[in-house]
Every structure is written in structure tokens, then in C-alpha cells.
Amino acid sequence: MAKKSSYDSVMGVEIRGKYDEDFAGFLTREALQFVVELQREFRGRVRYAMECRREAQRRFDLGASPEFDPATKAVREGDWVCAPVPPAVADRRVEITGPVERKMIINALNSGAKVFMADFEDSLSPTWGNLMRGQVNLRDAVNGTISFKDEARNRVYQLNEKTATLFVRPRGWHLPEAHLIIDGEPAIGCLVDFGLYFFHNHARFRATQGGGFGPFFYLPKMEHSREAKIWDDVFDRAEKTAGIARGSIRATVLIETLPAAFQMNEILHELRDHSLGLNCGRWDYIFSYLKTFRAHPSRLLPDRVQVAMTQPFMKSYSDLLVFTCHRRGVHAMGGMAAQIPIKNDPNADSAAKDLVRRDKLREARAGHDGTWAAHPGLVPLISEAFYLAGKPNQIATAKREDAAEIAAEDLLAPPRGRRSVAGLRLNTRVGIQYLAAWLKGTGSVPLYNLMEDAATAEISRVQNWQWLRWAAELDGEAAPATVTKELFGRVMEEEMERIRSEVGSARFASGGFEEAARIFARQCMASELDDFLTLDAYNHLVEIHPKCAL
């Protein structure tokens, strides 16, 4: 009997990803049909929402600023609350995040954290293999059968008896899935991620969580409540299709764009039967501040290392998020400290952990109900910082009424700090190395003792672009310097040599650094800022294989 070499598709669908027997067992006709129905029902609304984003950015470029919408004042001032937090996820004091790689999933679920957010977005390079293998891995994790044998270490990784609760983050509305063509156009990436995961796993959550609650999600990159409304309707459609109660699916929204900070109440209101609160997605938020004010030379940020949560505009955002969530009866989650444990340097390791400890204590004292860990080794330290007197959360105790008066000008306050050639160099070095790894299929990269993902790479890219666009004055190694294409070109050459010396000639030759540098330089010097670095680079990841179409 001939071995099968193509997927079983459905009408109007082309699967252009490479055939894999494991993936074929997951990409069933029934699962594909579910994804196709979501695409056909919601693509028009998604297309409109993306045009609304572009129109808002055009207004910002002409001098407008984000503001609280007068039309939804009644929503902001109303006394409504979201559906009660399910007992299964009342305690989220420490959450760990990472890509849907098999070993990572096992280690994260075993880490001692309360929640593991499995990520199809910023920490994943969206190759066909990564995405589909990630779905298979999550199915095995939900079923409790996942294992991994590390041949090099001769070690088998398996789940402990007690594990973290699994959340999944699909991609943002703006990202396509070009390996799956539906009615002649690329699928909406997040509907593929959500649809396949929900279709194959909702019954298991129903059986194990009790009360009909789950699966659980994190929703990224939204800019307006209309985008949250689409998700709410997607959830309704999925629940009806599966025959489960409304509100079984629950989701936390990442507030990681500047426009969304003015829409927190509205976003929660749209998702109120499906909501588990909001999260401070701090790195993407910094990126969004840069992008929103890309045409405003008065809004240039200082070096990225100086844009901490103590900056007035960042503190206002965090405080308003806590106040809003607790007023509506849901979790206010803190963000990611990017530091990771440092091997073979006890002093540097101690200093890094002290930075994490202080950041997490600040979040707990500000009223957050939990926070993110970048590495399993930091979970005990963060658990101690978020002890919260043994309480699962601070929803009822940290009302933060003092934050009720936070105004638009507080959220928009120009940041303080110095801009330097050293900052330009760091942006360039990090951006190139991250992009090189991403093009090779790795979306989460430790660089200079920090965990870098697409969000931090975007800060590097957009800040370089903005400094070039407005000829920013920087503190130099010997004297002040103006950012010009000539200066940037010299920095690119010198930082490429530094990367070569750090990684070695052999790895440099095979690591895709030169291609990454070309893409990064083009993005930084473009006359118009591209919305997302990874959208431009995505075409380099798409591998077209023989079609399977009906």
C-alpha cells in the first residue's frame, strides 16, 4: 500500500505546509472545517478592524493622540462586573510563559508556577513545523501523555503529578497563516491557532476542570474593544458548536498597545462573560508607544534600558489596569521581567535576581494579582514576592481608588532619560541576533542575560527608525552624535563584527546573520515605518509545498 503524502482537505482549502504524518492526524477534515467556518464568518470583521487600526494611526501621524472615547463613557462609569473568576484559576500569582516546544511545555508545567501560557505569538517563530508540532504537543499535554527524550543527556522528561494550569496565546489579529489558504487568501493566524486547539481539546477541559470552565486563553495585540467583541463572538460560536455552556472559555487580554490602555473598561465589557482580566504586556506597550508617536519628534524615548515601570507613563498604565480590573471583579496581571538566571557568574546572577525580586515586589504592592516569569529558575523567587499573605489574589483587597483619576495626559507623559550611541548599538546588536534566530525557527532567545522575543526586538527596530527619522541627538562615547544613515551604517558594520567575535566565525557563517542584518537595516532606514518587523520577515519562513486542494 502506497504511503500517504498529502493532507485530507476540505472544499476551498489549500494546505501548503509540508506533509507530516503526525500533523495529518491532527489536521483532520473535521478540525479543518471548524477553522474554515471561523474564517468565513469573521474575516470581514477582522478586515474592517485592521482598517480601523490603520485609520487611527493616520490620525496619530497628523497630530492626534489616543483618548478616552466619549461615546463609551457610560461603560466606563457603569457599575457592571465580569463573570465570577472560576475557582480553578483564582490563584495565578506566578505564571510562566514560553513557546509550544515539547521540552519547554513539560518544564513549564512542572515549574511550580500556577499557570503556563503556551505561546503561538511573540516567543514562537511561526514556521509550519513549529505551529503544527506545537498543536500536537499541546494535545499531548492536555491529555497528560506528553514526554520528551533528550538523547544528548539520556534523560526522559515527563509531567509531574501536579502541574500548572494551561493557557494558550494565539497570534494577533494582524498575522496571517500563509501555509493554509482558505477561499484564495491566507487564513487568519489566530483563528487557526485557536480553532485547532479548541477543537481537539475542549472536551478534555470539560471533563477535568469541572463547572464547564476552560480552555483558557491569552489574547494579544488588540487596540480597540471592537477587536475584543470579535473574540467574544468567536468564543460564543465555538461553545455553541461544541455544545458547552456560554462562558466556559475564559481569556485574559494583554494590554500591550497604547490605544488599548484607553479601552480597558470597554474591552472587559465586551468579554465580560468570558473574561479573566487584563495583563500589563509591558514590552509590547513600549513598542506601541514608539509606533503610535512615530511622527512626533517630541516623543522620542530614551535608551530602552531606561524605560522601566517606574517611568510615569508606565506607572500610570499599570495603576489604571489594577483599578479597572478589580472594579470589574477580575485579575490584574503584572508583566515580564526579562532577566534570567546567569550561570557561572554568582555576582551577576545575584544582581539579576535582585532586579527581578524588586520588580515583583513593586507589582504585588501595586495590587497586581500575579505576574510572569521568564525562566523556571525564577519561579520560587517570584512566588515569595507574590505571597500575598497566603491569599490567591487581591481582587477584593487592592481596589486602588487612588488610580481613578488617572487622565489621558498621565498615560501619554513623555518619558525621561538619556539617549546614547551605546543604546543605538545595543538596539542594533539585539535586533540582528534576534531576527537571525527567528528566521532559523527560534522565537525566544537569551541575549546578554535577558530573554528577548519579538516584542523587545520591535523596540530595537522602531527606536532605531525613529532616531534616524528625526536625527536624534545622542550622547556618544567621546562626544554627542546625531543619528544619520552614515552613523547607523558604521554602527551596523561594527556591531556585525562584534556579533561575529561573540558567536564565532563558524556559527556566524551558518546562522543567517547577514540576511537578518539586511532585513533589519532596511526596516530601520525605510521611509515609512512598517507596522511589524515579523510581517516583513514572515515571507522568508513560508515554505510552499505541493498543494492539497479540493
C-alpha positions in Angstrom: 0.0 0.0 0.0 1.4 3.4 -1.0 2.3 5.7 1.8 0.1 8.7 2.1 1.9 12.0 1.1 -0.9 14.7 1.3 -3.4 16.0 3.7 -7.1 15.4 3.5 -8.5 18.9 2.8 -12.0 20.4 2.6 -13.7 22.5 -0.1 -12.0 25.8 -0.8 -8.8 25.0 1.2 -5.2 24.6 0.1 -2.7 23.2 2.6 0.7 24.4 1.5 2.7 23.2 4.5 4.9 20.1 4.2 3.2 16.8 4.8 3.9 15.1 8.1 2.1 12.0 9.3 1.8 13.4 12.9 0.3 16.6 11.6 -2.1 14.7 9.3 -3.6 13.0 12.4 -4.3 16.5 13.8 -5.4 18.3 10.6 -8.5 16.2 10.2 -11.3 17.2 7.8 -13.5 17.9 10.8 -10.9 20.2 12.5 -10.2 22.0 9.3 -13.9 22.5 8.7 -14.2 24.2 12.1 -11.3 26.5 11.3 -12.7 27.3 7.8 -16.1 28.2 9.3 -14.5 30.6 11.7 -12.5 32.2 8.9 -15.6 32.6 6.7 -17.7 34.0 9.5 -15.3 36.5 10.9 -12.8 37.6 8.2 -14.9 40.6 7.1 -15.0 41.9 10.6 -11.3 41.3 11.1 -10.5 43.1 7.8 -12.6 46.1 9.0 -10.9 46.2 12.4 -7.4 46.2 10.7 -8.5 49.2 8.6 -9.7 51.0 11.7 -6.2 50.5 13.1 -4.7 52.0 10.1 -7.1 54.9 10.1 -6.3 55.6 13.8 -2.6 55.6 13.1 -3.1 58.1 10.3 -4.8 60.4 12.8 -1.9 60.0 15.2 0.6 60.7 12.4 -1.3 64.0 11.8 -1.0 65.1 15.4 -3.9 63.4 17.3 -3.3 61.4 20.5 -5.2 58.4 21.9 -8.0 59.4 24.2 -10.9 58.0 26.2 -13.9 57.6 23.9 -16.8 59.9 24.8 -19.2 57.5 23.2 -18.5 54.8 25.7 -18.5 57.0 28.9 -21.5 55.1 30.2 -19.5 51.8 30.0 -16.6 53.3 31.9 -18.8 54.8 34.6 -21.2 51.9 34.9 -21.2 49.5 37.9 -21.2 46.3 35.9 -18.8 43.4 36.7 -17.5 40.5 34.7 -18.5 36.9 35.3 -17.0 35.4 38.6 -13.5 34.1 38.4 -13.7 30.2 38.3 -12.1 28.6 41.3 -9.7 26.6 39.1 -7.9 29.8 38.2 -8.5 32.0 41.2 -4.8 31.7 42.1 -2.5 33.0 39.3 0.3 34.5 41.5 3.1 33.2 39.3 2.7 32.5 35.6 5.4 31.2 33.3 5.4 31.7 29.5 7.2 30.1 26.6 6.8 28.7 23.1 4.9 25.5 22.4 8.2 23.4 22.1 7.8 20.0 23.7 10.5 20.1 26.3 9.6 23.7 27.2 6.0 22.7 27.8 6.9 19.9 30.2 9.4 22.0 32.1 7.0 24.9 32.4 4.1 22.8 33.5 6.4 21.2 36.1 7.9 24.5 37.2 5.8 25.2 40.3 4.1 28.1 38.6 0.3 28.4 38.9 -0.2 28.9 35.1 1.8 28.2 32.0 1.0 30.3 29.0 1.9 28.3 25.9 2.7 30.8 23.2 2.0 30.8 19.5 2.9 34.5 19.3 5.9 36.6 20.3 8.1 33.8 21.5 7.4 31.5 18.6 8.8 31.6 15.1 5.7 30.7 13.0 7.2 28.0 10.8 4.8 25.4 9.6 6.6 22.8 11.7 6.7 24.9 14.8 3.0 25.7 14.6 1.7 22.2 13.9 4.1 20.4 16.2 3.1 22.9 18.9 -0.6 21.8 18.4 0.4 18.2 18.7 2.5 18.9 21.8 -0.4 20.8 23.5 -2.9 18.0 22.7 -0.5 15.5 24.4 0.0 17.9 27.3 -3.8 18.3 27.8 -4.1 14.5 27.7 -1.3 14.1 30.2 0.7 11.9 27.8 3.4 14.3 26.8 7.0 13.2 27.2 10.4 14.1 25.7 13.7 12.1 25.5 16.8 14.3 25.4 19.2 12.0 23.6 22.2 14.1 24.4 21.6 13.9 28.2 20.0 10.5 28.0 17.1 11.9 30.1 13.3 11.5 29.7 11.1 14.4 30.6 7.5 13.7 31.8 4.8 15.6 33.6 4.7 15.6 37.4 1.5 14.7 39.2 0.8 18.4 40.0 1.2 20.8 37.1 0.4 24.4 36.2 -2.9 25.3 34.6 -2.5 25.6 30.8 -3.4 28.8 29.0 -2.7 29.3 25.3 -1.9 32.5 23.5 -2.8 32.5 19.8 -1.3 35.1 17.4 -2.7 38.6 17.0 -5.5 39.5 14.6 -3.0 41.1 12.2 -0.9 37.9 11.5 -1.7 35.6 8.5 -1.1 31.9 8.2 0.2 31.6 4.6 0.5 27.8 4.7 -3.3 27.5 4.9 -5.2 29.2 2.1 -8.9 29.5 2.5 -11.0 30.7 -0.4 -7.9 32.0 -2.1 -6.5 34.0 0.8 -4.2 33.2 3.7 -6.0 32.2 6.8 -6.2 34.5 9.9 -3.4 33.1 12.1 -5.1 33.3 15.4 -8.2 31.5 14.2 -6.0 28.7 13.1 -4.3 28.6 16.4 -7.5 28.9 18.5 -9.6 26.7 16.2 -7.3 23.7 16.1 -6.5 23.8 19.8 -10.1 24.3 20.9 -11.5 21.6 18.5 -9.1 18.9 19.8 -9.0 19.8 23.5 -12.2 21.4 24.8 -13.8 18.0 25.8 -10.8 17.2 28.0 -11.1 20.5 29.9 -14.8 19.9 30.3 -14.0 16.5 31.9 -11.2 17.6 34.2 -11.8 21.2 35.3 -15.4 20.9 36.5 -18.1 23.5 36.1 -17.6 23.8 32.4 -14.7 26.2 32.6 -11.9 26.1 30.1 -10.0 26.1 27.9 -8.2 29.2 28.9 -6.5 31.8 26.6 -4.4 34.9 26.5 -5.4 37.4 23.7 -2.6 39.7 22.3 -2.1 42.9 20.4 -5.6 44.4 20.5 -6.1 48.1 20.0 -9.9 48.6 20.4 -12.9 46.9 22.0 -14.3 46.1 18.6 -11.5 43.5 18.4 -12.5 42.1 21.8 -16.0 41.8 20.5 -14.9 39.6 17.6 -13.1 37.3 20.1 -16.3 37.2 22.3 -18.3 36.1 19.2 -15.7 33.6 18.2 -15.9 32.1 21.7 -19.7 32.0 21.5 -19.6 30.3 18.2 -17.1 27.7 19.5 -19.1 27.0 22.6 -22.3 26.5 20.6 -20.6 24.2 18.1 -19.1 22.1 20.9 -22.4 22.1 22.9 -20.9 23.6 26.0 -22.2 26.4 28.2 -21.6 30.1 27.4 -18.7 31.3 29.5 -16.8 28.0 29.5 -14.0 29.6 27.6 -12.1 32.2 29.6 -9.5 34.7 28.4 -7.1 37.3 29.7 -6.4 40.3 27.4 -2.9 41.7 27.2 -3.0 45.5 27.3 0.1 45.9 25.2 -0.8 48.7 22.9 -1.2 52.4 23.8 -4.7 52.7 22.2 -5.9 49.7 24.3 -4.9 51.5 27.5 -7.8 53.9 26.8 -10.2 51.0 26.2 -9.7 48.8 29.2 -13.2 49.0 30.5 -14.7 48.6 27.0 -12.6 45.5 26.3 -13.6 43.9 29.6 -17.2 44.8 28.9 -17.2 43.1 25.5 -15.7 40.0 27.0 -17.4 40.1 30.4 -18.8 36.6 30.3 -15.5 35.2 29.0 -13.1 37.4 30.9 -10.3 36.6 33.3 -8.9 40.1 33.4 -6.1 42.1 31.8 -2.3 41.8 31.8 0.4 44.5 31.5 2.2 43.5 28.4 5.0 46.0 29.1 7.4 45.3 26.3 4.9 45.5 23.5 3.4 48.5 25.2 6.7 50.4 24.9 6.9 49.3 21.3 3.3 50.6 20.7 4.2 53.9 22.4 7.0 54.3 19.9 4.9 53.3 16.9 1.9 55.4 17.9 4.1 58.5 18.1 6.4 57.7 15.3 5.7 61.0 13.6 6.3 63.1 16.8 9.9 64.1 17.4 8.9 65.4 20.9 8.1 61.8 21.9 11.4 60.1 21.4 12.1 57.5 24.1 15.4 57.2 25.9 17.5 54.1 25.7 15.3 51.0 26.1 17.1 50.0 29.3 15.8 53.2 30.9 12.1 52.7 30.1 11.2 50.9 33.3 7.8 50.6 35.0 8.8 53.5 37.2 8.5 55.9 34.3 5.4 58.0 34.9 3.6 56.9 31.8 4.3 53.2 32.5 3.3 53.5 36.2 0.0 55.2 35.3 -0.8 52.4 32.8 -0.1 49.7 35.4 -2.1 51.5 38.2 -5.1 52.1 35.9 -5.1 48.5 34.9 -5.2 47.3 38.5 -8.0 49.8 39.4 -10.1 48.8 36.3 -9.8 45.0 36.7 -10.5 45.0 40.4 -13.5 47.3 39.9 -14.8 44.7 37.4 -14.0 41.7 39.6 -11.2 40.1 37.6 -7.4 39.6 37.7 -4.9 42.4 37.1 -1.8 40.6 36.0 1.7 42.0 36.0 4.2 41.7 33.2 7.5 40.1 32.4 10.9 41.0 33.9 13.3 40.0 31.2 16.2 38.9 33.4 17.1 35.2 33.5 19.4 33.2 35.8 23.1 33.7 34.9 25.3 30.6 35.0 29.0 30.7 36.1 28.8 34.3 37.5 27.4 34.3 41.0 27.6 38.1 41.4 25.9 38.8 38.1 23.3 36.2 38.9 22.6 37.7 42.3 22.2 41.2 40.8 19.8 39.9 38.1 17.7 38.1 40.7 17.6 41.2 42.9 16.2 43.2 40.0 13.5 40.6 39.5 12.7 40.5 43.2 12.3 44.3 43.4 10.2 44.4 40.2 7.8 41.7 41.5 7.5 43.2 45.0 6.6 46.5 43.3 3.9 44.8 41.3 2.5 43.0 44.3 2.4 46.2 46.4 0.7 48.0 43.4 -2.1 45.5 43.7 -1.4 43.0 40.9 -2.8 39.5 41.4 0.1 37.7 39.7 3.0 38.2 37.3 5.1 36.5 34.7 8.3 34.5 35.0 10.7 34.2 32.1 12.5 31.1 33.4 11.6 28.2 35.7 14.6 29.1 37.9 12.8 32.3 38.9 9.5 30.8 40.0 10.5 30.3 43.7 11.8 33.8 43.9 8.6 35.3 42.4 6.4 33.1 44.5 8.0 34.6 47.6 7.5 38.1 46.3 3.8 37.3 45.5 3.0 35.5 48.7 0.1 38.0 49.3 -0.4 36.8 52.9 -1.5 33.4 51.5 -4.4 34.8 49.6 -5.0 33.7 46.0 -5.4 37.2 44.6 -6.0 40.8 45.6 -9.2 41.5 43.7 -11.2 42.2 46.8 -8.5 43.9 48.8 -6.5 46.2 46.4 -9.1 48.5 44.9 -6.6 51.3 44.1 -9.3 54.0 44.2 -6.4 56.5 44.0 -5.9 55.5 40.4 -9.5 56.5 39.4 -8.3 60.0 38.5 -5.6 58.9 36.0 -6.1 61.0 32.9 -5.0 60.8 29.3 -2.1 63.1 30.0 -0.8 60.7 32.6 -0.8 57.8 30.1 0.9 59.9 27.5 3.5 61.7 29.7 6.8 61.9 27.7 9.4 59.5 29.2 12.5 60.8 30.8 16.1 59.7 30.3 19.2 59.9 28.0 19.6 58.6 24.5 23.1 57.3 23.6 25.2 55.7 20.9 25.5 52.8 23.3 21.7 52.4 23.1 21.8 52.5 19.3 24.4 49.8 19.3 22.5 47.6 21.7 19.3 48.0 19.7 21.2 47.0 16.5 23.0 44.1 18.1 19.9 42.6 19.7 17.7 43.2 16.7 20.0 41.4 14.3 20.7 38.5 16.6 17.0 38.0 17.4 15.9 38.2 13.8 18.6 35.7 12.7 17.3 33.2 15.3 13.7 33.9 14.3 14.5 33.2 10.6 16.0 29.9 11.7 12.9 28.9 13.6 13.6 30.1 17.2 11.4 32.9 18.6 12.7 33.2 22.2 16.4 34.0 22.6 18.6 34.7 25.6 20.9 37.6 24.8 23.1 39.5 27.2 21.4 37.9 30.2 17.9 38.9 29.1 15.2 36.9 27.4 14.4 38.5 24.1 11.3 37.9 22.0 9.5 39.7 19.1 8.3 42.5 21.4 11.8 43.5 22.5 13.2 43.2 19.0 10.4 45.5 17.8 11.5 48.1 20.4 15.0 47.9 19.0 13.8 48.3 15.4 11.3 51.1 15.9 13.6 53.1 18.2 16.4 53.0 15.6 13.9 54.0 12.9 12.6 56.9 15.0 16.1 58.2 15.9 17.1 58.0 12.2 13.8 59.7 11.1 14.2 62.6 13.4 18.1 62.9 13.5 18.1 62.3 17.3 21.0 63.8 19.3 22.7 61.0 21.2 25.3 61.0 24.0 28.4 59.5 22.3 31.4 57.6 23.5 33.6 60.7 23.1 31.1 63.5 22.1 27.4 63.9 21.2 26.4 62.4 17.9 23.5 63.0 15.5 21.8 59.8 14.2 22.3 59.8 10.4 22.4 57.0 7.9 26.2 57.3 7.9 26.4 56.8 11.6 23.9 53.9 11.5 25.8 52.3 8.7 29.0 52.4 10.7 27.2 51.1 13.8 25.8 48.2 11.7 29.3 47.2 10.4 30.9 47.4 13.8 28.1 45.5 15.6 28.2 42.8 12.9 31.9 42.4 13.7 31.1 42.2 17.4 28.5 39.6 16.8 31.0 37.6 14.7 33.5 37.7 17.5 30.9 36.7 20.1 29.4 33.8 18.3 32.4 32.6 16.4 33.1 32.5 12.7 31.5 29.1 12.1 28.2 29.9 13.7 28.2 33.4 12.1 28.6 31.9 8.7 25.7 29.5 9.1 23.5 31.5 11.4 21.8 33.7 8.9 23.2 36.9 10.5 23.9 38.7 7.2 20.3 38.1 5.9 18.9 39.3 9.2 21.1 42.4 9.1 19.8 43.2 5.6 16.2 42.9 6.7 16.9 44.8 10.0 18.8 47.7 8.2 16.1 48.0 5.6 13.4 48.3 8.2 15.3 50.8 10.2 16.0 53.0 7.2 12.6 52.7 5.5 10.9 56.0 4.6 7.7 54.7 6.1 7.7 52.5 9.3 6.3 49.0 8.7 3.8 48.0 11.3 5.6 44.9 12.4 9.1 43.5 11.8 7.9 39.9 11.7 5.3 40.6 9.0 8.1 41.7 6.6 10.3 38.8 7.6 7.4 36.2 7.5 7.8 35.6 3.8 11.2 34.2 4.5 9.6 31.5 6.7 6.8 30.4 4.3 7.7 27.1 2.6 5.3 26.3 -0.2 4.9 22.5 -0.8 2.6 20.7 -3.2 -1.0 21.8 -2.8 -3.7 19.7 -1.3 -6.9 21.4 -2.7 -10.5 20.4 -3.4 
